């Protein structure tokens, strides 16, 4: 039986990569890393959904922005969830789905640090014009409460998705958990795969 490649792509050499997971697990960081390795554009659903001043896009506006991205690019990396708003439009045509599922204590600590840095103006906002403030942290849907409340529902949902479309049963979804080494090893495998692909292209 042949080994499962770190990324599948399609028959034309395009990658359409969907990254899912709870807030704070490192989706945007991974998206940017993959964009650099593969040389394809990265889009965060946060930036498509949120307007300046924390104004929400309607479902129709959000889906319109997402459909524009999907129609204009043959390869892409998209991170985020927003399944109730239409975020799964991208999942349905993905060549690869990556579920980031590190231990809760690890990524909850990360989101506390990230939010603290944003409050101090030392970290990038989740979307242009959406800076973290004391007022935004006191809102009922603040990022820390969302992280807490979505942990188990997110894991339950994505576990069910994995059972239906995991790479080990012929699907295109893989789970990356652990404390960091699993992700590091997978990214290195992606780099090696891309280097091999580029070398073969040069030979041809």
VOVOMI-266788 format. One record per residue: x, y, z of N, C-alpha, C in turn; residue in three letters. Coordinates in Angstrom, 1 decimal. Layout:
N
n_x,n_y,n_z,ca_x,ca_y,ca_z,c_x,c_y,c_z,r
X,Y,Z,X,Y,Z,X,Y,Z,ALA
...
# end
This chain:
204
n_x,n_y,n_z,ca_x,ca_y,ca_z,c_x,c_y,c_z,r
0.8,-1.2,0.0,0.0,0.0,0.0,0.9,1.3,0.0,UNK
0.6,2.2,-0.9,1.5,3.4,-1.0,1.2,4.3,0.2,UNK
2.2,5.1,0.5,2.1,6.0,1.6,1.2,7.2,1.2,UNK
0.4,7.7,2.2,-0.5,8.8,2.0,0.4,10.1,1.9,UNK
0.3,10.9,0.8,1.1,12.1,0.7,0.6,13.1,1.7,UNK
1.4,14.1,2.1,1.0,15.1,3.0,-0.1,16.0,2.5,UNK
-0.1,16.2,1.1,-1.2,17.0,0.5,-1.5,16.3,-0.8,UNK
-2.8,16.3,-1.2,-3.2,15.6,-2.5,-3.1,16.6,-3.7,UNK
-3.8,17.7,-3.6,-3.9,18.6,-4.7,-4.9,17.9,-5.7,UNK
-5.0,18.5,-7.0,-5.8,17.8,-8.0,-4.9,17.4,-9.1,UNK
-5.6,16.9,-10.2,-4.8,16.3,-11.3,-4.1,17.4,-12.1,UNK
-4.5,18.6,-11.9,-3.8,19.7,-12.6,-2.7,20.4,-11.8,UNK
-2.4,19.8,-10.6,-1.4,20.4,-9.8,-1.8,21.6,-8.9,UNK
-3.1,21.8,-8.8,-3.7,22.8,-8.0,-3.9,22.3,-6.6,UNK
-3.8,23.2,-5.6,-4.1,22.9,-4.2,-5.2,23.8,-3.7,UNK
-6.3,23.2,-3.2,-7.3,24.0,-2.6,-7.5,23.4,-1.1,UNK
-6.8,24.2,-0.2,-6.6,23.7,1.1,-7.5,24.4,2.1,UNK
-8.3,23.7,2.9,-9.2,24.2,3.9,-8.6,23.9,5.2,UNK
-8.4,24.9,6.1,-7.9,24.7,7.4,-9.0,25.0,8.4,UNK
-9.3,24.0,9.3,-10.4,24.2,10.3,-9.8,23.9,11.7,UNK
-10.6,24.4,12.7,-10.2,24.2,14.1,-10.7,25.3,14.9,UNK
-10.6,25.2,16.2,-11.1,26.2,17.1,-10.3,27.5,17.1,UNK
-10.8,28.5,17.6,-10.0,29.8,17.7,-8.8,29.6,18.5,UNK
-7.7,30.1,18.0,-6.4,30.0,18.7,-5.5,28.8,18.4,UNK
-6.0,27.9,17.6,-5.2,26.7,17.3,-4.0,26.9,16.4,UNK
-4.0,28.0,15.7,-2.9,28.3,14.8,-3.3,28.2,13.3,UNK
-4.5,28.4,13.0,-5.0,28.2,11.6,-4.3,29.3,10.7,UNK
-4.3,30.5,11.1,-3.8,31.6,10.2,-2.3,31.4,10.1,UNK
-1.6,31.0,11.2,-0.2,30.8,11.1,0.2,29.7,10.1,UNK
-0.6,28.6,10.2,-0.4,27.5,9.2,-0.7,28.0,7.8,UNK
-1.8,28.7,7.7,-2.1,29.2,6.3,-1.0,30.0,5.7,UNK
-0.4,30.9,6.4,0.7,31.7,5.9,1.9,30.9,5.6,UNK
2.2,29.9,6.5,3.3,29.0,6.2,3.1,28.2,4.9,UNK
1.9,27.7,4.7,1.7,26.9,3.5,1.7,27.8,2.3,UNK
1.2,29.0,2.4,1.2,29.9,1.3,2.7,30.2,0.9,UNK
3.6,30.3,1.8,5.0,30.6,1.5,5.6,29.3,0.8,UNK
5.3,28.2,1.4,5.9,26.9,0.9,5.4,26.6,-0.6,UNK
4.1,26.8,-0.8,3.5,26.4,-2.0,3.4,27.5,-3.1,UNK
3.6,28.7,-2.6,3.4,29.8,-3.5,2.0,30.1,-4.0,UNK
1.1,29.9,-3.2,-0.3,30.1,-3.5,-1.0,31.0,-2.5,UNK
-2.1,31.7,-2.9,-2.6,32.7,-2.0,-3.4,32.1,-0.7,UNK
-3.3,32.9,0.3,-4.0,32.5,1.6,-5.0,33.5,1.9,UNK
-6.2,33.0,2.3,-7.3,33.9,2.7,-7.9,33.4,4.1,UNK
-8.1,34.4,5.0,-8.7,34.1,6.2,-10.2,34.5,6.2,UNK
-11.0,33.6,6.6,-12.5,33.9,6.6,-12.8,35.0,7.6,UNK
-12.0,35.2,8.6,-12.2,36.4,9.5,-12.2,37.7,8.7,UNK
-11.3,37.8,7.8,-11.1,39.1,7.1,-12.3,39.2,6.0,UNK
-12.8,38.1,5.6,-14.0,38.2,4.7,-15.3,38.5,5.4,UNK
-15.4,38.1,6.7,-16.6,38.3,7.4,-16.7,39.6,8.2,UNK
-15.6,40.0,8.8,-15.6,41.2,9.6,-15.3,42.5,8.9,UNK
-16.1,43.5,9.0,-15.9,44.8,8.5,-15.2,45.7,9.6,UNK
-14.6,46.8,9.2,-14.0,47.7,10.3,-15.1,48.0,11.4,UNK
-14.6,48.1,12.6,-15.5,48.4,13.7,-16.3,47.2,14.2,UNK
-15.8,46.0,13.9,-16.5,44.8,14.3,-17.9,44.7,13.7,UNK
-18.1,45.2,12.5,-19.4,45.1,11.9,-19.4,43.8,11.1,UNK
-20.5,43.0,11.3,-20.6,41.7,10.7,-21.1,41.8,9.3,UNK
-20.6,41.0,8.4,-21.2,40.9,7.1,-22.4,40.0,7.1,UNK
-23.4,40.3,6.3,-24.6,39.4,6.3,-24.1,38.1,5.6,UNK
-24.9,37.0,5.8,-24.6,35.8,5.1,-24.4,35.9,3.6,UNK
-25.3,36.7,3.0,-25.2,36.9,1.6,-23.9,37.7,1.2,UNK
-23.5,38.7,1.9,-22.3,39.4,1.7,-21.1,38.5,1.8,UNK
-21.1,37.8,2.9,-20.0,36.9,3.2,-19.8,35.8,2.1,UNK
-20.9,35.2,1.7,-20.9,34.2,0.7,-20.4,34.8,-0.7,UNK
-20.9,36.0,-0.9,-20.5,36.7,-2.1,-18.9,36.9,-2.2,UNK
-18.4,37.3,-1.1,-16.9,37.6,-1.0,-16.2,36.2,-1.2,UNK
-16.7,35.2,-0.5,-16.0,33.9,-0.6,-16.1,33.3,-2.0,UNK
-17.3,33.4,-2.6,-17.4,32.9,-3.9,-16.5,33.6,-4.9,UNK
-16.3,34.9,-4.7,-15.4,35.7,-5.6,-14.0,35.1,-5.4,UNK
-13.5,34.8,-4.2,-12.2,34.2,-4.0,-12.1,32.9,-4.7,UNK
-13.1,32.1,-4.6,-13.1,30.7,-5.1,-13.1,30.8,-6.7,UNK
-13.8,31.7,-7.2,-13.9,31.8,-8.7,-12.7,32.4,-9.3,UNK
-11.9,33.2,-8.6,-10.8,33.9,-9.2,-9.5,33.2,-9.0,UNK
-9.4,32.1,-8.2,-8.2,31.4,-7.9,-8.3,29.9,-8.1,UNK
-7.4,29.3,-8.8,-7.5,27.9,-9.0,-6.8,27.1,-7.9,UNK
-5.9,27.8,-7.2,-5.3,27.3,-6.0,-5.5,28.3,-4.8,UNK
-5.7,27.8,-3.6,-5.9,28.7,-2.5,-5.7,27.9,-1.2,UNK
-5.5,28.7,-0.1,-5.6,28.2,1.2,-6.5,29.1,2.0,UNK
-7.5,28.5,2.6,-8.6,29.2,3.3,-8.7,28.7,4.7,UNK
-8.6,29.5,5.7,-8.8,29.1,7.1,-10.0,29.7,7.7,UNK
-10.5,29.0,8.7,-11.7,29.6,9.4,-12.8,28.6,9.4,UNK
-13.9,28.9,10.1,-15.0,28.0,10.2,-16.3,28.6,9.5,UNK
-17.0,29.4,10.3,-18.2,30.1,9.7,-19.1,29.2,8.9,UNK
-19.3,27.9,9.4,-20.1,27.0,8.7,-21.6,27.4,8.6,UNK
-22.1,28.1,9.7,-23.5,28.5,9.7,-23.7,29.7,8.7,UNK
-22.6,30.4,8.3,-22.7,31.5,7.4,-22.4,31.1,5.9,UNK
-22.0,29.9,5.7,-21.7,29.5,4.4,-20.2,29.2,4.1,UNK
-19.4,29.1,5.2,-18.0,28.8,5.1,-17.7,27.5,4.5,UNK
-18.6,26.6,4.5,-18.4,25.2,3.9,-18.5,25.2,2.4,UNK
-18.7,26.4,1.8,-18.6,26.5,0.3,-17.2,26.1,-0.1,UNK
-16.2,26.5,0.6,-14.9,26.2,0.3,-14.5,24.7,0.6,UNK
-15.1,24.2,1.6,-14.8,22.8,2.0,-15.3,21.8,0.9,UNK
-16.4,22.1,0.3,-16.9,21.2,-0.6,-16.1,21.0,-1.9,UNK
-15.2,22.0,-2.2,-14.4,21.8,-3.4,-12.9,21.8,-3.0,UNK
-12.6,21.5,-1.8,-11.2,21.4,-1.3,-10.6,20.1,-1.8,UNK
-9.3,20.2,-2.1,-8.5,19.0,-2.4,-8.0,18.4,-1.1,UNK
-7.8,19.3,-0.1,-7.3,18.9,1.2,-8.0,19.7,2.3,UNK
-8.3,19.0,3.4,-8.9,19.6,4.6,-8.0,19.2,5.8,UNK
-7.5,20.3,6.5,-6.6,20.1,7.6,-7.3,20.5,8.9,UNK
-7.5,19.6,9.8,-8.1,19.9,11.1,-7.0,20.1,12.1,UNK
-6.8,21.3,12.6,-5.8,21.5,13.7,-6.5,21.2,15.0,UNK
-6.0,20.3,15.8,-6.6,19.9,17.1,-5.6,19.6,18.2,UNK
-4.8,20.7,18.5,-3.9,20.5,19.6,-4.6,20.5,21.0,UNK
-3.9,20.1,22.0,-4.5,20.1,23.3,-5.1,21.4,23.7,UNK
-6.2,21.4,24.4,-6.9,22.7,24.8,-6.0,23.6,25.6,UNK
-5.2,23.0,26.6,-4.4,23.9,27.4,-3.4,24.6,26.6,UNK
-2.9,24.0,25.5,-1.9,24.7,24.7,-2.5,25.9,24.0,UNK
-3.6,25.6,23.2,-4.0,26.7,22.4,-4.9,27.8,23.2,UNK
-5.4,27.4,24.4,-6.1,28.4,25.2,-5.1,29.4,25.7,UNK
-3.9,28.9,26.1,-2.8,29.8,26.5,-2.4,30.7,25.4,UNK
-2.3,30.1,24.2,-1.9,31.0,23.0,-2.9,32.1,22.8,UNK
-4.2,31.8,22.9,-5.2,32.8,22.6,-5.2,33.9,23.7,UNK
-4.9,33.5,24.9,-4.8,34.5,26.0,-3.6,35.5,25.7,UNK
-2.5,34.9,25.3,-1.3,35.7,24.9,-1.6,36.6,23.7,UNK
-2.2,36.0,22.7,-2.5,36.7,21.5,-3.5,37.9,21.7,UNK
-4.5,37.7,22.5,-5.5,38.7,22.8,-4.8,39.8,23.6,UNK
-4.0,39.4,24.6,-3.3,40.4,25.4,-2.4,41.3,24.5,UNK
-1.7,40.7,23.6,-0.8,41.5,22.7,-1.6,42.4,21.8,UNK
-2.8,42.0,21.4,-3.7,42.8,20.5,-4.2,44.0,21.4,UNK
-4.5,43.7,22.6,-5.0,44.8,23.5,-3.9,45.9,23.6,UNK
-2.7,45.5,23.6,-1.6,46.4,23.8,-1.1,47.0,22.5,UNK
-1.8,46.6,21.4,-1.4,47.1,20.1,-0.2,46.5,19.5,UNK
0.2,45.3,20.0,1.4,44.6,19.6,1.2,43.5,18.7,UNK
0.0,43.2,18.3,-0.3,42.1,17.4,-1.3,42.5,16.4,UNK
-1.3,41.8,15.2,-2.2,42.2,14.2,-3.7,41.9,14.5,UNK
-4.6,42.7,14.1,-6.0,42.5,14.3,-6.5,41.3,13.5,UNK
-7.6,40.7,13.9,-8.1,39.5,13.2,-8.6,39.9,11.8,UNK
-9.0,41.2,11.7,-9.4,41.8,10.4,-9.1,43.3,10.4,UNK
-8.8,43.9,9.3,-8.5,45.3,9.3,-9.6,46.2,10.0,UNK
-9.2,47.0,10.9,-10.2,47.9,11.6,-10.9,47.2,12.7,UNK
-10.5,46.0,13.1,-11.2,45.3,14.2,-10.1,45.0,15.3,UNK
-9.8,46.1,16.0,-8.8,46.0,17.1,-9.5,45.5,18.4,UNK
-8.7,44.7,19.1,-9.2,44.3,20.4,-9.2,45.5,21.4,UNK
-10.3,45.6,22.2,-10.4,46.6,23.2,-11.0,46.0,24.4,UNK
-10.9,46.7,25.5,-11.6,46.2,26.8,-13.1,46.0,26.5,UNK
-13.7,46.9,25.7,-15.1,46.8,25.4,-15.4,45.5,24.6,UNK
-14.6,45.2,23.6,-14.8,44.0,22.8,-14.6,42.7,23.7,UNK
-13.7,42.8,24.7,-13.5,41.6,25.5,-14.7,41.4,26.5,UNK
-15.4,42.5,26.8,-16.6,42.4,27.7,-17.9,41.9,27.0,UNK
-17.8,41.9,25.6,-19.0,41.4,24.9,-19.3,40.0,25.1,UNK
-20.5,39.6,24.9,-20.9,38.2,25.2,-20.2,37.2,24.2,UNK
-19.9,37.7,23.1,-19.3,36.8,22.1,-17.8,37.1,21.9,UNK
-17.1,37.5,23.0,-15.7,37.8,22.9,-14.9,36.5,22.6,UNK
-13.7,36.7,22.1,-12.9,35.6,21.5,-12.6,34.5,22.5,UNK
-12.4,34.9,23.8,-12.0,34.0,24.8,-13.2,33.1,25.2,UNK
-14.4,33.7,25.3,-15.6,32.9,25.6,-15.9,32.0,24.4,UNK
-15.7,32.5,23.2,-15.9,31.7,22.0,-15.0,30.5,22.0,UNK
-13.8,30.7,22.3,-12.8,29.6,22.4,-13.3,28.5,23.4,UNK
-13.7,28.9,24.6,-14.1,28.0,25.6,-15.4,27.3,25.2,UNK
-16.4,28.0,24.7,-17.7,27.4,24.3,-17.6,26.5,23.1,UNK
-16.7,26.8,22.2,-16.7,26.0,20.9,-15.7,24.8,21.0,UNK
-15.0,24.7,22.1,-14.0,23.6,22.1,-14.6,22.2,21.9,UNK
-15.5,21.9,22.7,-16.1,20.5,22.6,-17.0,20.4,21.4,UNK
-17.9,21.3,21.1,-18.7,21.2,19.9,-17.9,21.1,18.6,UNK
-16.8,21.9,18.5,-15.9,21.8,17.4,-15.3,20.4,17.2,UNK
-14.8,19.9,18.3,-14.1,18.6,18.3,-15.1,17.5,17.9,UNK
-16.3,17.6,18.4,-17.3,16.6,18.1,-17.7,16.7,16.6,UNK
-17.9,17.9,16.1,-18.2,18.0,14.7,-17.1,17.5,13.7,UNK
-15.9,18.0,14.0,-14.8,17.6,13.1,-14.4,16.2,13.3,UNK
-14.6,15.6,14.4,-14.4,14.1,14.6,-15.4,13.4,13.7,UNK
-16.6,13.8,13.6,-17.6,13.1,12.8,-17.2,13.3,11.3,UNK
-16.7,14.5,10.9,-16.3,14.7,9.6,-15.1,13.8,9.2,UNK
-14.2,13.6,10.2,-13.0,12.8,10.0,-13.4,11.3,9.8,UNK
-14.4,10.9,10.5,-14.9,9.5,10.4,-15.4,9.3,9.0,UNK
-16.0,10.3,8.4,-16.6,10.2,7.0,-15.6,10.4,5.9,UNK
-14.6,11.3,6.1,-13.7,11.6,5.0,-12.2,11.7,5.4,UNK
-11.8,10.9,6.4,-10.4,10.9,6.7,-9.5,10.3,5.7,UNK
-8.3,10.7,5.6,-7.4,10.2,4.6,-7.1,8.7,4.7,UNK
-7.3,8.2,5.9,-7.0,6.8,6.0,-8.1,5.9,5.5,UNK
-9.3,6.5,5.1,-10.4,5.8,4.5,-10.7,6.3,3.1,UNK
-9.7,6.9,2.5,-9.8,7.4,1.1,-10.3,8.8,1.0,UNK
-10.5,9.5,2.0,-11.0,10.9,2.0,-9.8,11.9,1.9,UNK
-10.1,13.2,2.1,-9.1,14.2,2.0,-8.9,15.0,3.2,UNK
-9.4,14.5,4.4,-9.3,15.2,5.6,-8.3,14.6,6.5,UNK
-7.4,15.4,7.1,-6.4,14.9,8.1,-6.5,15.7,9.4,UNK
-6.3,15.0,10.5,-6.2,15.7,11.8,-4.8,15.8,12.2,UNK
-4.4,17.0,12.7,-3.0,17.2,13.2,-3.2,17.7,14.7,UNK
-2.8,16.8,15.6,-2.9,17.2,17.0,-1.5,17.3,17.6,UNK
-1.5,16.9,18.9,-0.2,16.9,19.6,0.3,18.3,20.0,UNK
1.5,18.4,20.6,2.0,19.6,21.2,2.9,20.4,20.2,UNK
3.0,20.0,19.0,3.7,20.7,18.0,4.6,19.9,17.1,UNK
5.1,18.8,17.5,6.0,18.0,16.7,5.2,17.4,15.5,UNK
4.0,17.0,15.7,3.2,16.4,14.5,3.1,17.5,13.4,UNK
2.8,18.7,13.8,2.6,19.8,12.8,3.9,20.1,12.1,UNK
5.0,20.1,12.9,6.3,20.4,12.4,6.7,19.3,11.4,UNK
6.5,18.1,11.7,6.9,17.0,10.8,6.0,17.0,9.6,UNK
4.7,17.3,9.7,3.9,17.4,8.5,4.3,18.5,7.6,UNK
4.6,19.7,8.1,5.1,20.8,7.3,6.4,20.4,6.6,UNK
7.2,19.7,7.2,8.5,19.3,6.6,8.2,18.4,5.4,UNK
7.2,17.5,5.6,6.8,16.6,4.5,6.2,17.3,3.4,UNK
5.5,18.4,3.7,4.9,19.2,2.6,6.0,19.9,1.8,UNK
7.0,20.5,2.6,8.2,21.1,1.9,8.9,20.1,1.0,UNK
9.1,18.9,1.5,9.9,17.9,0.7,9.0,17.6,-0.6,UNK
7.7,17.4,-0.4,6.9,17.1,-1.5,6.9,18.2,-2.6,UNK
6.9,19.4,-2.1,6.9,20.6,-3.1,8.3,20.7,-3.8,UNK
9.3,20.4,-3.0,10.7,20.5,-3.6,10.8,19.4,-4.7,UNK
10.3,18.2,-4.4,10.3,17.1,-5.4,9.5,17.5,-6.6,UNK
8.3,18.1,-6.4,7.5,18.4,-7.6,8.2,19.5,-8.4,UNK
8.8,20.5,-7.8,9.5,21.5,-8.6,10.7,20.9,-9.4,UNK
11.4,20.0,-8.8,12.6,19.3,-9.4,12.1,18.5,-10.6,UNK
11.0,17.8,-10.5,10.4,17.0,-11.6,10.0,18.0,-12.7,UNK
9.4,19.1,-12.4,9.0,20.1,-13.4,10.2,20.6,-14.2,UNK
11.3,20.8,-13.5,12.5,21.3,-14.2,13.1,20.3,-15.1,UNK
13.0,19.0,-14.7,13.5,17.9,-15.6,12.7,17.8,-16.8,UNK
11.4,18.0,-16.7,10.5,17.9,-17.8,10.6,19.0,-18.7,UNK
# end
